[in-house]
Amino acid sequence: MLKNSQKIDALAWKARQENVSYGVFSATLTDRKKKQIYEEYEAYICAKQKAEEKRLKNIKKVKKNRK
């Protein structure tokens, strides 16, 4: 579940993808569309975090192998 600040980030993220301003974009959204965007953003954030965890794990392996 997204925090309120993350919900704003989600709408801004989607507006950037659509190449429109946040204000214009958010004014045209229905609650149903907002929920869909929040779900997409959550999936995006989760994938980004998993990729970062994998990257950090690989760095630890490389450092360990160098010793």
C-alpha positions as CSV (number, residue, x, y, z in Angstrom):
1,M,0.0,0.0,0.0
2,L,1.4,3.4,-1.0
3,K,1.7,6.3,1.4
4,N,0.0,9.6,0.4
5,S,3.3,11.1,-0.8
6,Q,4.0,8.0,-2.9
7,K,0.5,8.3,-4.5
8,I,1.5,11.8,-5.7
9,D,4.8,10.3,-7.0
10,A,2.9,7.7,-8.8
11,L,0.7,10.2,-10.6
12,A,3.7,12.4,-11.4
13,W,5.5,9.3,-12.7
14,K,2.6,8.4,-15.0
15,A,2.2,12.0,-16.2
16,R,5.8,12.1,-17.2
17,Q,5.3,8.9,-19.2
18,E,2.4,10.5,-20.9
19,N,4.3,13.8,-21.5
20,V,1.7,16.0,-19.9
21,S,1.8,18.2,-16.8
22,Y,0.9,16.7,-13.5
23,G,-2.0,19.2,-13.1
24,V,-3.6,18.4,-16.4
25,F,-3.1,14.7,-16.0
26,S,-4.4,14.4,-12.5
27,A,-7.5,16.6,-13.2
28,T,-8.7,14.1,-15.8
29,L,-8.3,10.9,-13.7
30,T,-11.1,8.8,-12.3
31,D,-10.7,7.0,-9.0
32,R,-10.6,3.7,-11.0
33,K,-7.7,5.0,-13.2
34,K,-5.8,6.3,-10.1
35,K,-6.1,2.9,-8.5
36,Q,-4.7,1.3,-11.6
37,I,-1.8,3.8,-11.7
38,Y,-1.0,3.2,-8.0
39,E,-0.9,-0.6,-8.7
40,E,1.4,-0.1,-11.7
41,Y,3.7,2.2,-9.6
42,E,3.8,-0.3,-6.8
43,A,4.9,-3.0,-9.2
44,Y,7.5,-0.6,-10.7
45,I,8.9,0.2,-7.2
46,C,9.0,-3.5,-6.2
47,A,10.9,-4.4,-9.4
48,K,13.3,-1.5,-8.8
49,Q,14.0,-2.6,-5.2
50,K,14.6,-6.2,-6.2
51,A,17.0,-5.1,-8.9
52,E,18.9,-3.0,-6.4
53,E,19.0,-5.9,-3.9
54,K,20.4,-8.2,-6.6
55,R,23.0,-5.6,-7.6
56,L,24.1,-5.2,-4.0
57,K,24.3,-9.0,-3.6
58,N,26.5,-9.2,-6.7
59,I,28.8,-6.5,-5.3
60,K,29.2,-8.4,-2.1
61,K,30.1,-11.6,-4.1
62,V,32.7,-9.7,-6.1
63,K,34.3,-8.2,-3.0
64,K,34.3,-11.6,-1.2
65,N,36.0,-13.3,-4.2
66,R,38.7,-10.6,-4.3
67,K,39.9,-11.4,-0.8
